[in-house]
Amino acid sequence: MSYEAGFAIASMILSILLIVYFLRLNKMYNTQSGLFLALLIDNGITSFCTVCLCGLRYLQPSFRIPASDFFSYVYFITHILMLVMLFLYLLSTIKNWRELRMIVRLGIIVPISIALLVVLSNPFTHAIYSYTSGEYGREPGIAVVYITFAYYFSLMVLLLLLHQKSFSVKRRFIFMTVLGLGLFSVLIQMYRPEFKVETVTITLCGLVLFLFIQNPMVQIDPDLHIYSRQAFLGRLRYNMLSRKRFDIIELILPDFEAQTQALNVEQKKEIMKQISGFLAFELHNGNLYHTDQLAFVIELVRPEAKEASSLLRTIRERFEEPWKLGDTKIMLTGRMLRLILPTEAQEDQLVLGVMNRFEKGSSENRVLTAADFDLQEIERNQKITGALARAMEKKNFEMRYTPVYSMGLERIVAAEVSVRFLDEELGYVYDDEIYSYAERSGHALQLGEMIFEKSCEFIEKQDLKGKGLSFLGLRLHPAMCMQYGLMERLTQIAQAHHVDQRMICLLISEYTVSKASKALKENLSKMAAEGLRFCLEDYGSGFTSITSIYELPFSVLKVNKSVMQATMSNEKARITMDSTLVMARDLSMMTMVEGIDEENQFEMISDMACDLAKGKYFFDQIDEAEFVRVLHMAAENSGKEGRNDAV
């Protein structure tokens, strides 16, 4: 009994402290913080009931049994509710309730509703517990409580596994620790009812969550003592999902670094404090956030018609005057964006997309609005970014192949690899957009390695070398070109699939070459020494000079299709392309022309020093099965001898 009372008192005191400190420190309300507070209060009530039950056991008056029955009743109700609150808290870090499908909502609500009905009916059924001869006893219906725990525990584990990439390593570890402690305490109390450690363990779990995840101080910028970016993201999501009327004014300082380069770090902080102090003083109805090093966001809650306009005017006028630091005067430019939400944008990701575009833009206008942006294009950008992340997580990509025709052998001898994926909302997303967004979202390296490995698997599985294929062309992203250890990683992949590295030709764009660094040149030289081949693609697009042809180890020169199109109507363009192809061949490089879509284009390059060609005149992008069929046809038409000497 002393152990039980000690655990209950410790749990109650700790719960009260957590509730008090959270109410005092937390200034930013959102769904997650609301659920966390509800969880603390619920556990505090459970702890209080346990303390009261322990105290009543020492008493003998007639009210003891009815009072014990009442506190036991409340204990089980709050205990059951705690399970679904913990699950909803974990869920809120990924999705809001409004975003869930109806079937998922039912899967959350129905089990807890059934368990609550069983507990609420206990005064009439005594299914969960009973007091017989003044003593508490657990009844067979107690299994409902443990089954409910097992159900929501399994849901939480499943949620962590399915969305593990949505959590940082730290958060994943903390949530797994909380679930592990909860499981341990339930098992102890199941088999040793006298050790009621479950309530105090849940309180300790609340303390862990408070310190490492729900800590209100994380919402405060440590330098300026205003709300941080994390607080803004949580508030924005909450406002958008609840459809609350609010305005956003974002202020960025594009020339801050240039104007303050003579100042030290502390002096720069002092200027930023002056700016944040001014904004906080002028803000009477909302919240101020420091969302980036040089960006502030003002949230106006249900603003009056003229309130936002007046604030914009006040800020603009203030930035027409210098900011003073001692005797130093500094003139700063303040660019602003105003969004009326949710009228102008209905999704938080769209709002963030507009803000991101605003921050990277260079418009001379001091104040921009939603009308200054192509919202449909930004919305598609955001959707593609999200779809790409999902496709990367599931590796849900379809490999596509564009056959390359040999002008000398008159058959298909190579192919360029591309990818696409199918999204439920966007339909097929193709490689041009995939590569572009992979670069922006940081998936370029992962995507490049995945395509390289899938290509090696294809070469090995189909014995493409034996079928007469000279090479597969794979696009090499700029980020991969600079990657340390790239050559070793790609070599390991090729060796694991027993692929002759000469079967791989890496395509590098003119733009990438124009940004060539020492690291790029070293990487290409190492990989060329290992047998990998390189193709300079998009030649003629204007990003690089002729020197790149002989400075880097290219074995194939591919002329951009825009040049091909120009030759059909411009004699000078035709002469230029002809001389370029001759020069490349004189430098012992294979030549390729893309964009051969019509017969007259094919006839024209037939008279030039063109080795390889691709375009719709031959084949468009095809899937793996169709490409293998094309190779079989080429083999039947030309025989099997000497195929690998073509390139």
C-alpha positions as CSV (number, residue, x, y, z in Angstrom):
1,M,0.0,0.0,0.0
2,S,2.9,2.4,0.8
3,Y,4.3,1.8,-2.7
4,E,1.0,2.5,-4.3
5,A,0.4,5.7,-2.3
6,G,3.9,6.9,-3.1
7,F,3.6,6.4,-6.8
8,A,0.2,8.1,-6.8
9,I,1.4,11.2,-4.8
10,A,4.5,11.5,-7.0
11,S,2.4,11.3,-10.1
12,M,-0.1,13.9,-8.9
13,I,2.5,16.4,-7.9
14,L,4.5,16.0,-11.1
15,S,1.3,16.3,-13.1
16,I,0.3,19.6,-11.3
17,L,3.8,21.0,-11.9
18,L,3.7,20.1,-15.6
19,I,0.3,21.6,-16.0
20,V,1.2,24.9,-14.2
21,Y,4.5,25.3,-16.1
22,F,2.9,24.5,-19.5
23,L,0.1,27.0,-18.9
24,R,2.6,29.7,-17.9
25,L,5.1,29.1,-20.7
26,N,3.0,28.0,-23.6
27,K,1.8,31.1,-25.5
28,M,1.1,29.5,-28.9
29,Y,-2.1,27.4,-29.1
30,N,-2.5,24.7,-31.8
31,T,-3.9,21.2,-31.9
32,Q,-0.8,19.5,-30.7
33,S,-0.4,21.8,-27.7
34,G,-4.1,21.4,-26.9
35,L,-3.9,17.6,-26.9
36,F,-0.8,17.7,-24.8
37,L,-2.5,19.9,-22.2
38,A,-5.6,17.6,-22.2
39,L,-3.3,14.6,-21.7
40,L,-1.6,16.2,-18.7
41,I,-5.0,17.2,-17.1
42,D,-6.4,13.8,-17.8
43,N,-3.5,12.1,-16.1
44,G,-3.6,14.5,-13.3
45,I,-7.2,13.5,-12.6
46,T,-6.3,9.9,-12.8
47,S,-3.4,10.5,-10.3
48,F,-5.7,12.4,-7.9
49,C,-8.3,9.5,-8.0
50,T,-5.5,7.0,-7.1
51,V,-4.4,9.2,-4.2
52,C,-8.0,9.4,-2.9
53,L,-8.4,5.7,-3.2
54,C,-5.2,5.1,-1.2
55,G,-6.4,7.5,1.5
56,L,-9.9,5.9,1.7
57,R,-8.4,2.5,2.5
58,Y,-7.3,3.9,5.8
59,L,-10.8,5.1,6.7
60,Q,-13.7,3.0,8.1
61,P,-16.8,5.3,7.9
62,S,-19.8,4.3,6.0
63,F,-19.1,6.6,3.0
64,R,-15.9,4.7,2.3
65,I,-17.3,2.2,-0.2
66,P,-19.5,4.7,-2.2
67,A,-16.6,7.2,-2.4
68,S,-14.1,4.4,-3.4
69,D,-16.5,3.3,-6.1
70,F,-16.8,6.8,-7.4
71,F,-13.1,7.4,-7.6
72,S,-12.5,4.0,-9.2
73,Y,-15.2,4.9,-11.8
74,V,-13.5,8.2,-12.7
75,Y,-10.1,6.5,-12.7
76,F,-11.1,4.0,-15.4
77,I,-12.9,6.7,-17.5
78,T,-9.8,9.0,-17.5
79,H,-7.5,6.0,-18.0
80,I,-9.4,4.9,-21.1
81,L,-9.4,8.4,-22.5
82,M,-5.7,8.8,-22.0
83,L,-5.0,6.1,-24.6
84,V,-6.8,7.8,-27.4
85,M,-5.4,11.2,-26.4
86,L,-1.8,9.9,-26.6
87,F,-2.5,8.4,-30.0
88,L,-4.1,11.7,-31.3
89,Y,-1.2,13.6,-29.9
90,L,1.2,11.4,-31.9
91,L,-1.0,11.7,-35.0
92,S,-1.2,15.5,-34.7
93,T,2.6,15.7,-35.4
94,I,1.9,14.3,-38.9
95,K,-1.8,15.0,-39.8
96,N,-4.7,16.9,-38.6
97,W,-8.1,15.3,-37.8
98,R,-9.7,17.1,-40.7
99,E,-7.3,15.5,-43.2
100,L,-8.2,11.9,-42.2
101,R,-10.6,9.8,-44.3
102,M,-13.8,8.8,-42.7
103,I,-12.8,5.1,-42.5
104,V,-9.7,6.1,-40.5
105,R,-11.7,8.4,-38.2
106,L,-14.1,5.5,-37.5
107,G,-11.1,3.2,-36.8
108,I,-10.0,5.7,-34.1
109,I,-13.4,6.6,-32.6
110,V,-15.3,3.3,-32.5
111,P,-12.9,1.2,-30.3
112,I,-12.6,3.9,-27.7
113,S,-16.4,4.5,-27.8
114,I,-17.0,0.8,-27.1
115,A,-14.5,0.7,-24.3
116,L,-16.0,3.8,-22.7
117,L,-19.5,2.3,-22.9
118,V,-18.3,-0.7,-21.1
119,V,-16.7,1.4,-18.4
120,L,-19.7,3.8,-18.1
121,S,-22.0,0.8,-17.6
122,N,-20.0,-0.6,-14.8
123,P,-22.4,0.7,-12.0
124,F,-25.0,-1.6,-13.5
125,T,-23.0,-4.5,-14.9
126,H,-19.8,-4.6,-12.6
127,A,-18.0,-5.8,-15.7
128,I,-14.7,-4.0,-15.1
129,Y,-14.5,-3.9,-11.2
130,S,-16.7,-4.4,-8.2
131,Y,-16.6,-3.9,-4.4
132,T,-17.5,-7.1,-2.6
133,S,-17.6,-7.1,1.2
134,G,-15.9,-3.7,1.0
135,E,-13.0,-5.0,-1.0
136,Y,-12.0,-3.9,-4.5
137,G,-11.9,-6.7,-7.1
138,R,-11.1,-6.9,-10.8
139,E,-13.7,-8.5,-13.0
140,P,-13.3,-10.3,-16.4
141,G,-14.4,-7.2,-18.2
142,I,-11.0,-5.6,-17.2
143,A,-9.7,-7.3,-20.4
144,V,-11.5,-4.6,-22.4
145,V,-9.1,-2.0,-20.9
146,Y,-6.0,-4.1,-21.9
147,I,-7.4,-4.9,-25.3
148,T,-8.1,-1.2,-25.9
149,F,-4.5,-0.4,-24.8
150,A,-3.1,-3.1,-27.2
151,Y,-5.2,-1.7,-30.1
152,Y,-4.0,1.9,-29.7
153,F,-0.5,0.9,-28.9
154,S,-0.4,-1.1,-32.1
155,L,-1.8,1.9,-34.0
156,M,1.0,4.2,-32.6
157,V,3.7,1.7,-33.5
158,L,2.3,1.4,-37.0
159,L,2.1,5.2,-37.3
160,L,5.7,5.5,-36.4
161,L,6.8,2.8,-38.9
162,L,4.7,4.0,-41.8
163,H,5.7,7.7,-41.3
164,Q,9.2,7.3,-39.9
165,K,10.6,9.7,-42.4
166,S,8.2,12.4,-41.1
167,F,10.0,12.3,-37.8
168,S,13.5,13.3,-37.0
169,V,15.7,10.6,-35.4
170,K,15.4,12.5,-32.1
171,R,11.6,12.5,-32.2
172,R,11.4,8.9,-33.3
173,F,13.6,7.8,-30.4
174,I,11.5,9.8,-27.9
175,F,8.2,8.5,-29.1
176,M,9.5,4.9,-29.1
177,T,10.9,5.5,-25.5
178,V,7.4,6.7,-24.4
179,L,5.7,3.7,-25.9
180,G,8.2,1.3,-24.4
181,L,7.7,2.8,-20.9
182,G,4.0,2.7,-21.3
183,L,4.1,-1.0,-22.4
184,F,6.3,-1.9,-19.5
185,S,4.1,-0.2,-16.9
186,V,0.9,-1.9,-18.3
187,L,2.5,-5.3,-18.2
188,I,3.7,-4.8,-14.6
189,Q,0.2,-3.7,-13.5
190,M,-1.5,-6.5,-15.4
191,Y,0.5,-9.2,-13.6
192,R,1.2,-7.4,-10.3
193,P,-1.9,-5.2,-9.6
194,E,-0.4,-4.2,-6.3
195,F,2.4,-2.2,-8.1
196,K,0.3,0.6,-9.6
197,V,3.2,2.2,-11.5
198,E,1.2,2.9,-14.6
199,T,0.0,6.4,-13.7
200,V,3.4,7.7,-12.6
201,T,5.0,6.2,-15.7
202,I,2.6,8.0,-17.9
203,T,3.5,11.2,-16.0
204,L,7.2,10.6,-16.6
205,C,6.3,10.1,-20.3
206,G,4.6,13.5,-20.2
207,L,7.7,15.0,-18.6
208,V,9.9,13.5,-21.4
209,L,7.5,14.9,-24.1
210,F,7.4,18.3,-22.3
211,L,11.2,18.6,-22.2
212,F,12.1,17.3,-25.7
213,I,9.1,17.8,-28.0
214,Q,6.4,20.0,-26.5
215,N,8.8,22.4,-24.7
216,P,7.3,25.9,-25.1
217,M,10.7,27.4,-25.1
218,V,11.4,25.8,-28.5
219,Q,8.7,28.1,-29.8
220,I,10.7,31.2,-28.8
221,D,13.6,32.6,-30.8
222,P,16.6,32.6,-28.4
223,D,18.1,35.9,-29.7
224,L,15.0,38.1,-30.3
225,H,12.6,36.5,-27.7
226,I,9.7,36.4,-30.1
227,Y,8.0,33.4,-31.7
228,S,10.2,31.1,-33.8
229,R,9.6,29.5,-37.2
230,Q,8.5,26.3,-35.5
231,A,5.8,28.2,-33.7
232,F,4.7,29.9,-37.0
233,L,4.4,26.6,-38.8
234,G,2.3,25.0,-36.1
235,R,0.1,28.1,-35.9
236,L,-0.3,28.4,-39.7
237,R,-1.4,24.8,-40.0
238,Y,-3.8,25.2,-37.1
239,N,-5.4,28.3,-38.6
240,M,-5.7,26.9,-42.1
241,L,-7.3,23.7,-41.0
242,S,-9.7,25.5,-38.7
243,R,-10.5,28.0,-41.5
244,K,-9.9,31.0,-39.2
245,R,-9.8,34.4,-40.9
246,F,-6.3,36.0,-40.5
247,D,-3.7,38.0,-42.5
248,I,0.0,37.4,-42.9
249,I,2.6,40.1,-43.5
250,E,6.1,38.8,-44.2
251,L,9.0,41.3,-44.0
252,I,12.4,40.4,-45.4
253,L,15.6,42.4,-45.4
254,P,17.3,41.7,-48.7
255,D,20.2,44.1,-48.2
256,F,20.9,43.5,-44.5
257,E,24.2,41.7,-44.9
258,A,25.5,44.2,-47.5
259,Q,24.6,47.2,-45.4
260,T,25.9,45.7,-42.1
261,Q,29.1,44.1,-43.3
262,A,31.2,46.5,-41.2
263,L,29.4,45.4,-38.0
264,N,30.2,42.5,-35.8
265,V,27.8,39.7,-34.8
266,E,26.6,41.4,-31.6
267,Q,26.0,44.7,-33.4
268,K,24.0,42.9,-36.1
269,K,21.9,41.2,-33.4
270,E,21.2,44.7,-31.9
271,I,19.9,46.0,-35.2
272,M,17.6,42.9,-35.5
273,K,16.4,43.5,-31.9
274,Q,15.5,47.1,-32.8
275,I,13.5,45.9,-35.8
276,S,11.7,43.2,-33.9
277,G,11.0,45.7,-31.1
278,F,9.5,48.1,-33.5
279,L,7.3,45.5,-35.1
280,A,6.1,44.2,-31.7
281,F,5.3,47.7,-30.6
282,E,3.2,48.4,-33.7
283,L,1.4,45.1,-33.5
284,H,-1.8,45.2,-31.4
285,N,-3.8,42.2,-32.5
286,G,-1.7,39.2,-33.5
287,N,1.6,37.5,-33.2
288,L,5.2,38.2,-34.4
289,Y,7.5,35.5,-35.6
290,H,11.2,35.4,-36.6
291,T,11.0,32.8,-39.3
292,D,14.4,33.1,-40.9
293,Q,17.7,34.9,-40.3
294,L,16.4,37.9,-42.2
295,A,12.7,37.4,-42.2
296,F,9.8,38.3,-39.9
297,V,6.2,37.2,-40.1
298,I,3.3,39.1,-38.6
299,E,0.0,37.2,-38.0
300,L,-3.0,39.5,-37.7
301,V,-6.0,37.7,-36.1
302,R,-9.3,38.7,-37.7
303,P,-8.0,42.1,-38.7
304,E,-10.3,45.0,-39.4
305,A,-10.4,46.3,-42.9
306,K,-7.9,49.1,-42.5
307,E,-5.6,47.4,-39.9
308,A,-3.3,45.6,-42.3
309,S,-3.0,48.5,-44.7
310,S,-2.2,50.8,-41.8
311,L,0.5,48.5,-40.5
312,L,2.0,48.1,-43.9
313,R,2.2,51.8,-44.4
314,T,3.8,52.3,-40.9
315,I,6.4,49.7,-41.6
316,R,7.2,51.1,-45.0
317,E,7.6,54.6,-43.6
318,R,9.9,53.4,-40.8
319,F,12.2,51.8,-43.4
320,E,12.6,55.1,-45.1
321,E,14.5,56.3,-42.0
322,P,17.9,54.9,-40.8
323,W,18.3,52.5,-38.0
324,K,20.8,53.8,-35.4
325,L,23.5,52.0,-33.6
326,G,25.4,54.6,-31.5
327,D,26.6,57.1,-34.0
328,T,26.2,54.7,-36.9
329,K,23.2,55.1,-39.2
330,I,22.1,52.2,-41.4
331,M,19.6,52.4,-44.2
332,L,17.8,49.1,-44.8
333,T,15.3,47.9,-47.5
334,G,12.2,46.2,-46.2
335,R,10.2,44.2,-48.8
336,M,6.8,42.9,-47.7
337,L,4.3,40.3,-48.7
338,R,0.6,40.5,-47.6
339,L,-1.7,37.4,-47.8
340,I,-5.4,37.4,-46.8
341,L,-6.1,33.9,-45.5
342,P,-7.7,31.5,-46.1
343,T,-9.4,33.6,-48.9
344,E,-6.3,33.8,-51.2
345,A,-4.8,30.3,-50.4
346,Q,-6.6,27.4,-48.8
347,E,-3.7,25.1,-48.0
348,D,-0.7,25.8,-45.7
349,Q,1.7,24.3,-48.2
350,L,0.5,26.8,-50.8
351,V,1.1,29.7,-48.4
352,L,4.6,28.4,-47.7
353,G,5.2,28.1,-51.4
354,V,4.2,31.7,-52.0
355,M,6.4,32.8,-49.1
356,N,9.3,30.9,-50.4
357,R,8.9,32.4,-53.9
358,F,8.7,35.8,-52.3
359,E,11.9,35.3,-50.3
360,K,13.8,34.2,-53.4
361,G,12.4,36.8,-55.7
362,S,13.9,40.1,-56.6
363,S,10.9,42.3,-57.4
364,E,11.4,46.0,-56.9
365,N,8.0,46.4,-55.4
366,R,8.1,47.1,-51.7
367,V,4.8,45.3,-51.0
368,L,3.6,42.2,-52.9
369,T,0.3,40.4,-52.7
370,A,-1.1,37.0,-53.9
371,A,-2.0,38.7,-57.2
372,D,1.8,39.0,-58.0
373,F,2.2,35.2,-58.0
374,D,1.0,32.4,-60.2
375,L,-0.7,30.5,-57.5
376,Q,-1.6,27.5,-59.7
377,E,2.0,27.1,-60.7
378,I,3.1,27.3,-57.1
379,E,0.4,24.9,-56.0
380,R,1.6,22.4,-58.6
381,N,5.2,22.9,-57.4
382,Q,4.2,22.1,-53.9
383,K,2.2,19.1,-54.9
384,I,5.0,17.7,-57.1
385,T,7.5,18.2,-54.2
386,G,5.2,16.2,-51.9
387,A,4.5,13.5,-54.6
388,L,8.2,13.2,-55.3
389,A,8.9,12.6,-51.6
390,R,6.2,9.9,-51.4
391,A,7.5,8.3,-54.6
392,M,11.1,8.3,-53.2
393,E,9.9,6.8,-50.0
394,K,8.1,3.9,-51.8
395,K,10.6,3.8,-54.7
396,N,7.5,4.0,-56.9
397,F,9.3,4.9,-60.2
398,E,8.9,3.4,-63.6
399,M,12.0,3.2,-65.8
400,R,11.6,4.4,-69.4
401,Y,14.0,4.1,-72.3
402,T,14.5,6.2,-75.4
403,P,16.3,4.1,-78.1
404,V,19.4,5.6,-79.8
405,Y,19.9,4.8,-83.5
406,S,23.3,4.1,-85.1
407,M,23.6,5.9,-88.5
408,G,26.4,3.5,-89.6
409,L,24.9,0.2,-88.4
410,E,21.4,1.3,-89.2
411,R,19.9,-0.2,-86.0
412,I,19.4,0.6,-82.3
413,V,22.6,0.4,-80.4
414,A,22.0,2.3,-77.2
415,A,19.3,4.0,-75.1
416,E,18.8,6.9,-72.7
417,V,17.2,6.2,-69.4
418,S,14.4,8.4,-68.0
419,V,11.9,7.9,-65.2
420,R,8.3,8.8,-64.3
421,F,5.9,8.1,-61.5
422,L,2.1,8.0,-61.2
423,D,0.5,10.2,-58.6
424,E,-3.2,9.9,-57.8
425,E,-3.9,13.6,-58.1
426,L,-1.2,14.8,-60.6
427,G,-1.2,11.8,-62.9
428,Y,2.1,10.9,-64.5
429,V,5.0,13.1,-63.5
430,Y,7.9,12.9,-66.0
431,D,11.7,13.1,-65.7
432,D,12.1,16.8,-66.5
433,E,10.0,17.9,-63.5
434,I,11.3,15.0,-61.4
435,Y,15.0,16.0,-61.9
436,S,14.1,19.7,-61.3
437,Y,12.3,19.1,-58.0
438,A,14.7,16.5,-56.8
439,E,17.4,19.1,-57.0
440,R,15.3,21.6,-55.0
441,S,14.1,19.1,-52.4
442,G,17.5,17.4,-51.7
443,H,16.5,14.1,-53.3
444,A,18.9,14.4,-56.3
445,L,21.6,12.1,-54.8
446,Q,19.2,9.5,-53.7
447,L,17.3,9.6,-57.0
448,G,20.5,9.4,-59.1
449,E,21.8,6.4,-57.2
450,M,18.5,4.7,-57.4
451,I,18.3,5.1,-61.2
452,F,21.9,4.0,-61.6
453,E,21.3,0.8,-59.6
454,K,18.0,0.0,-61.4
455,S,19.9,0.5,-64.7
456,C,22.6,-1.9,-63.6
457,E,19.9,-4.4,-62.6
458,F,18.3,-4.1,-66.0
459,I,21.7,-4.6,-67.8
460,E,22.4,-7.7,-65.7
461,K,18.9,-9.2,-65.9
462,Q,18.5,-8.8,-69.6
463,D,22.1,-9.4,-70.6
464,L,22.0,-6.2,-72.7
465,K,25.6,-6.4,-73.7
466,G,24.9,-9.8,-75.2
467,K,21.9,-8.4,-77.1
468,G,24.1,-5.8,-78.9
469,L,23.6,-2.8,-76.7
470,S,26.6,-0.5,-76.5
471,F,25.5,1.7,-73.6
472,L,22.7,3.1,-71.4
473,G,22.8,6.8,-71.0
474,L,22.0,8.1,-67.5
475,R,21.6,11.7,-66.5
476,L,24.1,12.9,-63.9
477,H,22.7,15.6,-61.6
478,P,24.9,18.6,-60.7
479,A,24.6,17.7,-57.0
480,M,26.0,14.2,-57.8
481,C,28.8,15.6,-59.8
482,M,30.1,17.4,-56.7
483,Q,29.5,14.5,-54.3
484,Y,32.6,13.3,-52.5
485,G,33.0,9.5,-52.9
486,L,30.6,9.4,-55.9
487,M,33.0,7.3,-58.1
488,E,33.5,4.7,-55.4
489,R,29.8,4.4,-54.7
490,L,28.8,4.0,-58.4
491,T,31.7,1.5,-58.9
492,Q,30.4,-0.6,-56.0
493,I,26.9,-0.6,-57.5
494,A,28.2,-1.7,-60.9
495,Q,30.4,-4.4,-59.5
496,A,27.6,-5.7,-57.3
497,H,25.5,-6.4,-60.5
498,H,28.5,-7.6,-62.5
499,V,28.1,-4.8,-65.0
500,D,31.0,-3.7,-67.3
501,Q,31.2,0.0,-66.5
502,R,31.7,0.8,-70.2
503,M,28.0,-0.1,-70.6
504,I,27.2,3.1,-68.7
505,C,27.4,6.6,-70.3
506,L,26.7,9.4,-67.9
507,L,25.0,12.5,-69.4
508,I,26.2,15.8,-68.2
509,S,24.5,19.0,-69.3
510,E,26.1,22.1,-70.6
511,Y,24.7,24.0,-67.6
512,T,26.4,21.6,-65.2
513,V,29.7,21.9,-67.0
514,S,29.4,25.7,-67.0
515,K,29.5,25.5,-63.2
516,A,32.4,23.1,-63.2
517,S,34.6,23.1,-60.2
518,K,37.8,21.3,-59.3
519,A,35.8,18.6,-57.5
520,L,33.7,18.0,-60.7
521,K,36.8,17.6,-62.9
522,E,38.5,15.3,-60.4
523,N,35.3,13.1,-60.1
524,L,34.9,12.8,-63.9
525,S,38.6,11.9,-64.4
526,K,38.5,9.2,-61.7
527,M,35.3,7.7,-63.1
528,A,36.6,7.8,-66.7
529,A,39.7,5.9,-65.5
530,E,37.4,3.2,-64.2
531,G,35.7,2.8,-67.6
532,L,32.6,5.0,-67.3
533,R,31.8,7.1,-70.4
534,F,30.5,10.6,-70.5
535,C,28.3,12.5,-72.9
536,L,28.1,16.3,-73.0
537,E,24.4,16.9,-73.7
538,D,22.5,20.0,-74.7
539,Y,25.6,21.2,-76.6
540,G,24.6,24.4,-78.3
541,S,22.3,25.6,-75.6
542,G,24.8,28.4,-74.8
543,F,25.9,27.6,-71.3
544,T,29.5,26.6,-72.0
545,S,32.4,27.2,-74.5
546,I,34.3,24.9,-76.8
547,T,37.0,24.4,-74.2
548,S,34.9,22.1,-72.2
549,I,35.0,19.5,-75.0
550,Y,38.7,18.9,-74.6
551,E,39.1,19.8,-70.9
552,L,36.8,17.1,-69.6
553,P,36.8,13.4,-70.6
554,F,33.7,13.3,-72.9
555,S,33.5,10.5,-75.3
556,V,30.1,11.5,-76.8
557,L,28.9,15.0,-77.9
558,K,25.1,15.4,-78.2
559,V,23.8,18.4,-80.1
560,N,20.8,20.1,-78.5
561,K,17.5,19.6,-80.4
562,S,17.0,23.4,-80.6
563,V,20.1,23.5,-82.9
564,M,18.6,20.7,-85.0
565,Q,15.3,22.7,-85.4
566,A,17.3,25.8,-86.4
567,T,19.1,23.9,-89.2
568,M,15.9,23.2,-91.0
569,S,15.3,26.9,-91.7
570,N,18.7,28.5,-91.3
571,E,21.6,27.7,-93.6
572,K,24.1,29.2,-91.1
573,A,22.8,27.0,-88.4
574,R,23.2,23.9,-90.6
575,I,26.8,24.9,-91.5
576,T,27.6,25.4,-87.8
577,M,26.2,22.0,-86.8
578,D,28.0,20.3,-89.6
579,S,31.3,21.8,-88.6
580,T,30.7,21.0,-84.9
581,L,30.1,17.3,-85.7
582,V,33.2,17.1,-87.9
583,M,35.3,18.8,-85.1
584,A,34.0,16.4,-82.5
585,R,34.8,13.4,-84.7
586,D,38.3,14.8,-85.3
587,L,38.6,14.8,-81.5
588,S,37.8,11.1,-81.4
589,M,34.4,11.7,-79.9
590,M,31.1,10.0,-81.0
591,T,28.5,12.5,-82.2
592,M,24.8,12.4,-81.5
593,V,21.9,14.6,-82.6
594,E,18.6,14.6,-80.8
595,G,15.2,15.8,-81.9
596,I,15.0,13.8,-85.1
597,D,11.3,13.7,-85.4
598,E,10.7,13.8,-89.2
599,E,12.1,12.1,-92.3
600,N,13.6,15.3,-93.8
601,Q,15.6,15.8,-90.6
602,F,16.9,12.3,-90.8
603,E,17.9,12.7,-94.4
604,M,19.8,15.9,-93.6
605,I,21.9,14.4,-90.8
606,S,22.6,11.3,-93.0
607,D,25.0,13.5,-95.0
608,M,26.7,14.8,-91.8
609,A,29.4,13.4,-89.5
610,C,26.6,12.1,-87.2
611,D,27.1,8.7,-85.6
612,L,24.0,8.4,-83.4
613,A,20.5,9.9,-83.5
614,K,17.4,9.9,-81.4
615,G,13.9,11.3,-81.7
616,K,10.3,10.4,-82.5
617,Y,11.3,9.4,-86.0
618,F,12.8,6.3,-84.5
619,F,11.1,5.7,-81.1
620,D,9.7,7.8,-78.3
621,Q,10.1,6.8,-74.6
622,I,9.1,3.1,-74.2
623,D,9.0,0.7,-71.2
624,E,11.3,-2.1,-70.4
625,A,9.4,-4.9,-72.1
626,E,9.0,-2.8,-75.3
627,F,12.7,-1.9,-75.3
628,V,13.8,-5.5,-75.0
629,R,11.5,-6.3,-77.9
630,V,13.1,-3.6,-80.0
631,L,16.6,-5.1,-79.3
632,H,15.4,-8.5,-80.4
633,M,14.1,-7.0,-83.6
634,A,17.5,-5.3,-84.2
635,A,19.3,-8.6,-83.5
636,E,17.1,-10.5,-86.0
637,N,17.6,-7.8,-88.7
638,S,21.4,-7.4,-88.4
639,G,22.8,-10.7,-87.1
640,K,24.9,-11.2,-84.0
641,E,28.5,-10.6,-85.1
642,G,30.5,-7.6,-84.1
643,R,27.7,-5.8,-82.4
644,N,29.8,-4.4,-79.5
645,D,32.3,-2.8,-81.8
646,A,29.9,-0.1,-83.0
647,V,30.7,2.4,-80.3
